[in-house]
Amino acid sequence: MPFSDYVQSIRARIGHDLLLLPGVTAVIREGDRFLLARTAGSDEWGLLGGRCRARRGSG
């Protein structure tokens, strides 16, 4: 997965130091069935998830 412009700008400033990127993954099931999401443009399936994005101008 390519890095966002936001992450690239932080990396440019801190180099290879530890960078914490909050995120979440959900396992949604009903009995023995699981909800999966297919990655756009491929045949890969996986759990639902995402990461937090920085908001500009938040106060």
PyMOL Python script that loads the backbone (N, CA, C, O; Angstrom):
from pymol import cmd

cmd.read_pdbstr("""\
ATOM      1  N   MET A   1       0.840  -1.168   0.000  1.00  0.00           N
ATOM      2  CA  MET A   1       0.000   0.000   0.000  1.00  0.00           C
ATOM      3  C   MET A   1       0.892   1.241   0.000  1.00  0.00           C
ATOM      4  O   MET A   1       1.796   1.337   0.830  1.00  0.00           O
ATOM      5  N   PRO A   2       0.666   2.181  -0.896  1.00  0.00           N
ATOM      6  CA  PRO A   2       1.484   3.396  -0.941  1.00  0.00           C
ATOM      7  C   PRO A   2       1.179   4.299   0.248  1.00  0.00           C
ATOM      8  O   PRO A   2       0.072   4.295   0.786  1.00  0.00           O
ATOM      9  N   PHE A   3       2.178   5.066   0.641  1.00  0.00           N
ATOM     10  CA  PHE A   3       2.001   5.995   1.748  1.00  0.00           C
ATOM     11  C   PHE A   3       1.281   7.253   1.270  1.00  0.00           C
ATOM     12  O   PHE A   3       1.481   7.707   0.144  1.00  0.00           O
ATOM     13  N   SER A   4       0.440   7.811   2.144  1.00  0.00           N
ATOM     14  CA  SER A   4      -0.260   9.050   1.821  1.00  0.00           C
ATOM     15  C   SER A   4       0.720  10.218   1.844  1.00  0.00           C
ATOM     16  O   SER A   4       1.823  10.103   2.377  1.00  0.00           O
ATOM     17  N   ASP A   5       0.312  11.330   1.268  1.00  0.00           N
ATOM     18  CA  ASP A   5       1.140  12.541   1.308  1.00  0.00           C
ATOM     19  C   ASP A   5       1.421  12.958   2.741  1.00  0.00           C
ATOM     20  O   ASP A   5       2.510  13.440   3.054  1.00  0.00           O
ATOM     21  N   TYR A   6       0.425  12.769   3.619  1.00  0.00           N
ATOM     22  CA  TYR A   6       0.578  13.123   5.033  1.00  0.00           C
ATOM     23  C   TYR A   6       1.715  12.325   5.675  1.00  0.00           C
ATOM     24  O   TYR A   6       2.581  12.900   6.335  1.00  0.00           O
ATOM     25  N   VAL A   7       1.714  11.012   5.483  1.00  0.00           N
ATOM     26  CA  VAL A   7       2.754  10.165   6.065  1.00  0.00           C
ATOM     27  C   VAL A   7       4.110  10.487   5.440  1.00  0.00           C
ATOM     28  O   VAL A   7       5.116  10.520   6.147  1.00  0.00           O
ATOM     29  N   GLN A   8       4.155  10.720   4.156  1.00  0.00           N
ATOM     30  CA  GLN A   8       5.417  11.070   3.502  1.00  0.00           C
ATOM     31  C   GLN A   8       5.985  12.368   4.065  1.00  0.00           C
ATOM     32  O   GLN A   8       7.199  12.490   4.224  1.00  0.00           O
ATOM     33  N   SER A   9       5.115  13.350   4.371  1.00  0.00           N
ATOM     34  CA  SER A   9       5.606  14.617   4.921  1.00  0.00           C
ATOM     35  C   SER A   9       6.169  14.426   6.331  1.00  0.00           C
ATOM     36  O   SER A   9       7.155  15.066   6.698  1.00  0.00           O
ATOM     37  N   ILE A  10       5.549  13.553   7.115  1.00  0.00           N
ATOM     38  CA  ILE A  10       6.082  13.268   8.453  1.00  0.00           C
ATOM     39  C   ILE A  10       7.407  12.530   8.339  1.00  0.00           C
ATOM     40  O   ILE A  10       8.364  12.862   9.037  1.00  0.00           O
ATOM     41  N   ARG A  11       7.469  11.531   7.462  1.00  0.00           N
ATOM     42  CA  ARG A  11       8.711  10.779   7.265  1.00  0.00           C
ATOM     43  C   ARG A  11       9.860  11.691   6.839  1.00  0.00           C
ATOM     44  O   ARG A  11      11.000  11.491   7.258  1.00  0.00           O
ATOM     45  N   ALA A  12       9.567  12.680   6.017  1.00  0.00           N
ATOM     46  CA  ALA A  12      10.606  13.611   5.567  1.00  0.00           C
ATOM     47  C   ALA A  12      11.204  14.368   6.754  1.00  0.00           C
ATOM     48  O   ALA A  12      12.373  14.754   6.724  1.00  0.00           O
ATOM     49  N   ARG A  13      10.398  14.579   7.801  1.00  0.00           N
ATOM     50  CA  ARG A  13      10.869  15.316   8.972  1.00  0.00           C
ATOM     51  C   ARG A  13      11.507  14.444  10.030  1.00  0.00           C
ATOM     52  O   ARG A  13      12.466  14.871  10.673  1.00  0.00           O
ATOM     53  N   ILE A  14      10.998  13.213  10.236  1.00  0.00           N
ATOM     54  CA  ILE A  14      11.510  12.400  11.334  1.00  0.00           C
ATOM     55  C   ILE A  14      12.384  11.242  10.881  1.00  0.00           C
ATOM     56  O   ILE A  14      12.979  10.559  11.715  1.00  0.00           O
ATOM     57  N   GLY A  15      12.473  11.010   9.594  1.00  0.00           N
ATOM     58  CA  GLY A  15      13.318   9.923   9.097  1.00  0.00           C
ATOM     59  C   GLY A  15      12.732   8.562   9.425  1.00  0.00           C
ATOM     60  O   GLY A  15      11.544   8.322   9.210  1.00  0.00           O
ATOM     61  N   HIS A  16      13.579   7.657   9.955  1.00  0.00           N
ATOM     62  CA  HIS A  16      13.152   6.281  10.211  1.00  0.00           C
ATOM     63  C   HIS A  16      12.761   6.043  11.660  1.00  0.00           C
ATOM     64  O   HIS A  16      12.628   4.892  12.074  1.00  0.00           O
ATOM     65  N   ASP A  17      12.569   7.116  12.456  1.00  0.00           N
ATOM     66  CA  ASP A  17      12.103   6.950  13.832  1.00  0.00           C
ATOM     67  C   ASP A  17      10.712   6.320  13.842  1.00  0.00           C
ATOM     68  O   ASP A  17      10.003   6.330  12.836  1.00  0.00           O
ATOM     69  N   LEU A  18      10.336   5.770  15.003  1.00  0.00           N
ATOM     70  CA  LEU A  18       9.045   5.129  15.174  1.00  0.00           C
ATOM     71  C   LEU A  18       7.912   6.110  14.871  1.00  0.00           C
ATOM     72  O   LEU A  18       7.917   7.244  15.349  1.00  0.00           O
ATOM     73  N   LEU A  19       6.960   5.669  14.086  1.00  0.00           N
ATOM     74  CA  LEU A  19       5.802   6.482  13.731  1.00  0.00           C
ATOM     75  C   LEU A  19       4.550   5.656  14.016  1.00  0.00           C
ATOM     76  O   LEU A  19       4.322   4.625  13.383  1.00  0.00           O
ATOM     77  N   LEU A  20       3.742   6.115  14.972  1.00  0.00           N
ATOM     78  CA  LEU A  20       2.506   5.407  15.318  1.00  0.00           C
ATOM     79  C   LEU A  20       1.375   5.920  14.452  1.00  0.00           C
ATOM     80  O   LEU A  20       1.114   7.122  14.402  1.00  0.00           O
ATOM     81  N   LEU A  21       0.703   5.006  13.772  1.00  0.00           N
ATOM     82  CA  LEU A  21      -0.425   5.348  12.904  1.00  0.00           C
ATOM     83  C   LEU A  21      -1.651   4.596  13.397  1.00  0.00           C
ATOM     84  O   LEU A  21      -1.797   3.409  13.107  1.00  0.00           O
ATOM     85  N   PRO A  22      -2.547   5.269  14.146  1.00  0.00           N
ATOM     86  CA  PRO A  22      -3.729   4.590  14.680  1.00  0.00           C
ATOM     87  C   PRO A  22      -4.598   4.025  13.561  1.00  0.00           C
ATOM     88  O   PRO A  22      -4.743   4.640  12.504  1.00  0.00           O
ATOM     89  N   GLY A  23      -5.160   2.880  13.798  1.00  0.00           N
ATOM     90  CA  GLY A  23      -6.042   2.250  12.822  1.00  0.00           C
ATOM     91  C   GLY A  23      -6.974   1.269  13.510  1.00  0.00           C
ATOM     92  O   GLY A  23      -6.887   1.060  14.720  1.00  0.00           O
ATOM     93  N   VAL A  24      -7.851   0.677  12.746  1.00  0.00           N
ATOM     94  CA  VAL A  24      -8.809  -0.270  13.303  1.00  0.00           C
ATOM     95  C   VAL A  24      -9.121  -1.347  12.264  1.00  0.00           C
ATOM     96  O   VAL A  24      -9.120  -1.089  11.060  1.00  0.00           O
ATOM     97  N   THR A  25      -9.383  -2.544  12.748  1.00  0.00           N
ATOM     98  CA  THR A  25      -9.854  -3.638  11.899  1.00  0.00           C
ATOM     99  C   THR A  25     -11.051  -4.270  12.597  1.00  0.00           C
ATOM    100  O   THR A  25     -11.047  -4.436  13.816  1.00  0.00           O
ATOM    101  N   ALA A  26     -12.055  -4.617  11.840  1.00  0.00           N
ATOM    102  CA  ALA A  26     -13.268  -5.203  12.415  1.00  0.00           C
ATOM    103  C   ALA A  26     -13.486  -6.605  11.865  1.00  0.00           C
ATOM    104  O   ALA A  26     -13.290  -6.863  10.678  1.00  0.00           O
ATOM    105  N   VAL A  27     -13.894  -7.501  12.752  1.00  0.00           N
ATOM    106  CA  VAL A  27     -14.324  -8.836  12.348  1.00  0.00           C
ATOM    107  C   VAL A  27     -15.831  -8.880  12.572  1.00  0.00           C
ATOM    108  O   VAL A  27     -16.302  -8.883  13.710  1.00  0.00           O
ATOM    109  N   ILE A  28     -16.573  -8.914  11.481  1.00  0.00           N
ATOM    110  CA  ILE A  28     -18.027  -8.925  11.553  1.00  0.00           C
ATOM    111  C   ILE A  28     -18.500 -10.304  11.120  1.00  0.00           C
ATOM    112  O   ILE A  28     -18.230 -10.756  10.007  1.00  0.00           O
ATOM    113  N   ARG A  29     -19.203 -10.952  12.018  1.00  0.00           N
ATOM    114  CA  ARG A  29     -19.643 -12.310  11.690  1.00  0.00           C
ATOM    115  C   ARG A  29     -21.080 -12.520  12.110  1.00  0.00           C
ATOM    116  O   ARG A  29     -21.601 -11.852  13.004  1.00  0.00           O
ATOM    117  N   GLU A  30     -21.701 -13.465  11.439  1.00  0.00           N
ATOM    118  CA  GLU A  30     -23.052 -13.913  11.753  1.00  0.00           C
ATOM    119  C   GLU A  30     -23.007 -15.425  11.710  1.00  0.00           C
ATOM    120  O   GLU A  30     -22.999 -16.029  10.637  1.00  0.00           O
ATOM    121  N   GLY A  31     -22.977 -16.025  12.876  1.00  0.00           N
ATOM    122  CA  GLY A  31     -22.811 -17.479  12.934  1.00  0.00           C
ATOM    123  C   GLY A  31     -21.445 -17.865  12.393  1.00  0.00           C
ATOM    124  O   GLY A  31     -20.420 -17.420  12.909  1.00  0.00           O
ATOM    125  N   ASP A  32     -21.430 -18.699  11.344  1.00  0.00           N
ATOM    126  CA  ASP A  32     -20.154 -19.113  10.753  1.00  0.00           C
ATOM    127  C   ASP A  32     -19.818 -18.323   9.495  1.00  0.00           C
ATOM    128  O   ASP A  32     -18.909 -18.700   8.755  1.00  0.00           O
ATOM    129  N   ARG A  33     -20.545 -17.218   9.238  1.00  0.00           N
ATOM    130  CA  ARG A  33     -20.292 -16.373   8.067  1.00  0.00           C
ATOM    131  C   ARG A  33     -19.546 -15.111   8.497  1.00  0.00           C
ATOM    132  O   ARG A  33     -19.835 -14.536   9.547  1.00  0.00           O
ATOM    133  N   PHE A  34     -18.584 -14.687   7.676  1.00  0.00           N
ATOM    134  CA  PHE A  34     -17.778 -13.497   7.952  1.00  0.00           C
ATOM    135  C   PHE A  34     -17.936 -12.494   6.817  1.00  0.00           C
ATOM    136  O   PHE A  34     -17.989 -12.871   5.647  1.00  0.00           O
ATOM    137  N   LEU A  35     -18.010 -11.211   7.173  1.00  0.00           N
ATOM    138  CA  LEU A  35     -18.073 -10.151   6.177  1.00  0.00           C
ATOM    139  C   LEU A  35     -16.653  -9.753   5.794  1.00  0.00           C
ATOM    140  O   LEU A  35     -15.863  -9.353   6.648  1.00  0.00           O
ATOM    141  N   LEU A  36     -16.334  -9.863   4.512  1.00  0.00           N
ATOM    142  CA  LEU A  36     -15.026  -9.486   3.986  1.00  0.00           C
ATOM    143  C   LEU A  36     -15.203  -8.397   2.934  1.00  0.00           C
ATOM    144  O   LEU A  36     -16.287  -8.233   2.374  1.00  0.00           O
ATOM    145  N   ALA A  37     -14.151  -7.668   2.676  1.00  0.00           N
ATOM    146  CA  ALA A  37     -14.165  -6.630   1.641  1.00  0.00           C
ATOM    147  C   ALA A  37     -13.104  -6.967   0.602  1.00  0.00           C
ATOM    148  O   ALA A  37     -12.011  -7.417   0.944  1.00  0.00           O
ATOM    149  N   ARG A  38     -13.432  -6.747  -0.663  1.00  0.00           N
ATOM    150  CA  ARG A  38     -12.463  -6.992  -1.727  1.00  0.00           C
ATOM    151  C   ARG A  38     -11.705  -5.708  -2.019  1.00  0.00           C
ATOM    152  O   ARG A  38     -12.300  -4.636  -2.125  1.00  0.00           O
ATOM    153  N   THR A  39     -10.394  -5.822  -2.147  1.00  0.00           N
ATOM    154  CA  THR A  39      -9.555  -4.675  -2.466  1.00  0.00           C
ATOM    155  C   THR A  39      -9.853  -4.202  -3.884  1.00  0.00           C
ATOM    156  O   THR A  39      -9.895  -5.004  -4.817  1.00  0.00           O
ATOM    157  N   ALA A  40     -10.058  -2.901  -4.039  1.00  0.00           N
ATOM    158  CA  ALA A  40     -10.368  -2.337  -5.364  1.00  0.00           C
ATOM    159  C   ALA A  40      -9.259  -2.668  -6.355  1.00  0.00           C
ATOM    160  O   ALA A  40      -8.076  -2.515  -6.051  1.00  0.00           O
ATOM    161  N   GLY A  41      -9.649  -3.118  -7.534  1.00  0.00           N
ATOM    162  CA  GLY A  41      -8.683  -3.391  -8.591  1.00  0.00           C
ATOM    163  C   GLY A  41      -7.938  -4.706  -8.461  1.00  0.00           C
ATOM    164  O   GLY A  41      -6.981  -4.944  -9.197  1.00  0.00           O
ATOM    165  N   SER A  42      -8.361  -5.576  -7.528  1.00  0.00           N
ATOM    166  CA  SER A  42      -7.691  -6.870  -7.403  1.00  0.00           C
ATOM    167  C   SER A  42      -8.702  -7.921  -6.969  1.00  0.00           C
ATOM    168  O   SER A  42      -9.875  -7.616  -6.753  1.00  0.00           O
ATOM    169  N   ASP A  43      -8.250  -9.130  -6.845  1.00  0.00           N
ATOM    170  CA  ASP A  43      -9.105 -10.221  -6.387  1.00  0.00           C
ATOM    171  C   ASP A  43      -8.834 -10.574  -4.930  1.00  0.00           C
ATOM    172  O   ASP A  43      -9.250 -11.636  -4.467  1.00  0.00           O
ATOM    173  N   GLU A  44      -8.143  -9.702  -4.200  1.00  0.00           N
ATOM    174  CA  GLU A  44      -7.806  -9.976  -2.806  1.00  0.00           C
ATOM    175  C   GLU A  44      -8.959  -9.595  -1.887  1.00  0.00           C
ATOM    176  O   GLU A  44      -9.592  -8.555  -2.068  1.00  0.00           O
ATOM    177  N   TRP A  45      -9.224 -10.444  -0.903  1.00  0.00           N
ATOM    178  CA  TRP A  45     -10.268 -10.213   0.083  1.00  0.00           C
ATOM    179  C   TRP A  45      -9.635 -10.102   1.464  1.00  0.00           C
ATOM    180  O   TRP A  45      -8.605 -10.724   1.728  1.00  0.00           O
ATOM    181  N   GLY A  46     -10.240  -9.321   2.339  1.00  0.00           N
ATOM    182  CA  GLY A  46      -9.695  -9.184   3.680  1.00  0.00           C
ATOM    183  C   GLY A  46     -10.712  -8.579   4.631  1.00  0.00           C
ATOM    184  O   GLY A  46     -11.851  -8.304   4.254  1.00  0.00           O
ATOM    185  N   LEU A  47     -10.283  -8.375   5.869  1.00  0.00           N
ATOM    186  CA  LEU A  47     -11.136  -7.787   6.887  1.00  0.00           C
ATOM    187  C   LEU A  47     -11.342  -6.304   6.616  1.00  0.00           C
ATOM    188  O   LEU A  47     -10.520  -5.653   5.972  1.00  0.00           O
ATOM    189  N   LEU A  48     -12.453  -5.786   7.121  1.00  0.00           N
ATOM    190  CA  LEU A  48     -12.729  -4.357   6.999  1.00  0.00           C
ATOM    191  C   LEU A  48     -11.819  -3.601   7.945  1.00  0.00           C
ATOM    192  O   LEU A  48     -11.604  -4.028   9.080  1.00  0.00           O
ATOM    193  N   GLY A  49     -11.289  -2.494   7.493  1.00  0.00           N
ATOM    194  CA  GLY A  49     -10.411  -1.716   8.363  1.00  0.00           C
ATOM    195  C   GLY A  49     -10.028  -0.403   7.732  1.00  0.00           C
ATOM    196  O   GLY A  49     -10.386  -0.105   6.592  1.00  0.00           O
ATOM    197  N   GLY A  50      -9.304   0.365   8.488  1.00  0.00           N
ATOM    198  CA  GLY A  50      -8.854   1.659   7.995  1.00  0.00           C
ATOM    199  C   GLY A  50      -7.958   2.324   9.011  1.00  0.00           C
ATOM    200  O   GLY A  50      -7.669   1.772  10.073  1.00  0.00           O
ATOM    201  N   ARG A  51      -7.527   3.509   8.669  1.00  0.00           N
ATOM    202  CA  ARG A  51      -6.688   4.256   9.590  1.00  0.00           C
ATOM    203  C   ARG A  51      -7.199   5.671   9.704  1.00  0.00           C
ATOM    204  O   ARG A  51      -7.946   6.151   8.851  1.00  0.00           O
ATOM    205  N   CYS A  52      -6.794   6.321  10.750  1.00  0.00           N
ATOM    206  CA  CYS A  52      -7.222   7.700  10.985  1.00  0.00           C
ATOM    207  C   CYS A  52      -6.480   8.638  10.047  1.00  0.00           C
ATOM    208  O   CYS A  52      -5.304   8.432   9.745  1.00  0.00           O
ATOM    209  N   ARG A  53      -7.166   9.650   9.598  1.00  0.00           N
ATOM    210  CA  ARG A  53      -6.545  10.666   8.763  1.00  0.00           C
ATOM    211  C   ARG A  53      -6.457  11.973   9.532  1.00  0.00           C
ATOM    212  O   ARG A  53      -7.341  12.301  10.324  1.00  0.00           O
ATOM    213  N   ALA A  54      -5.406  12.701   9.299  1.00  0.00           N
ATOM    214  CA  ALA A  54      -5.253  14.000   9.960  1.00  0.00           C
ATOM    215  C   ALA A  54      -6.221  14.996   9.350  1.00  0.00           C
ATOM    216  O   ALA A  54      -6.405  15.032   8.133  1.00  0.00           O
ATOM    217  N   ARG A  55      -6.840  15.805  10.200  1.00  0.00           N
ATOM    218  CA  ARG A  55      -7.710  16.868   9.725  1.00  0.00           C
ATOM    219  C   ARG A  55      -6.964  18.176   9.816  1.00  0.00           C
ATOM    220  O   ARG A  55      -6.374  18.500  10.847  1.00  0.00           O
ATOM    221  N   ARG A  56      -6.993  18.913   8.752  1.00  0.00           N
ATOM    222  CA  ARG A  56      -6.338  20.218   8.767  1.00  0.00           C
ATOM    223  C   ARG A  56      -7.302  21.256   9.310  1.00  0.00           C
ATOM    224  O   ARG A  56      -8.494  21.236   9.005  1.00  0.00           O
ATOM    225  N   GLY A  57      -6.772  22.158  10.114  1.00  0.00           N
ATOM    226  CA  GLY A  57      -7.583  23.240  10.638  1.00  0.00           C
ATOM    227  C   GLY A  57      -8.470  22.851  11.801  1.00  0.00           C
ATOM    228  O   GLY A  57      -9.364  23.609  12.178  1.00  0.00           O
ATOM    229  N   SER A  58      -8.235  21.665  12.386  1.00  0.00           N
ATOM    230  CA  SER A  58      -9.047  21.286  13.543  1.00  0.00           C
ATOM    231  C   SER A  58      -8.567  22.061  14.753  1.00  0.00           C
ATOM    232  O   SER A  58      -7.371  22.315  14.898  1.00  0.00           O
ATOM    233  N   GLY A  59      -9.470  22.431  15.605  1.00  0.00           N
ATOM    234  CA  GLY A  59      -9.084  23.247  16.738  1.00  0.00           C
ATOM    235  C   GLY A  59      -9.514  22.661  17.973  1.00  0.00           C
ATOM    236  O   GLY A  59      -9.270  23.222  19.041  1.00  0.00           O
TER     237      GLY A  59
END
""", "prot")
cmd.dss("prot")
cmd.show_as("cartoon", "prot")
cmd.util.cbc("prot")
cmd.orient("prot")
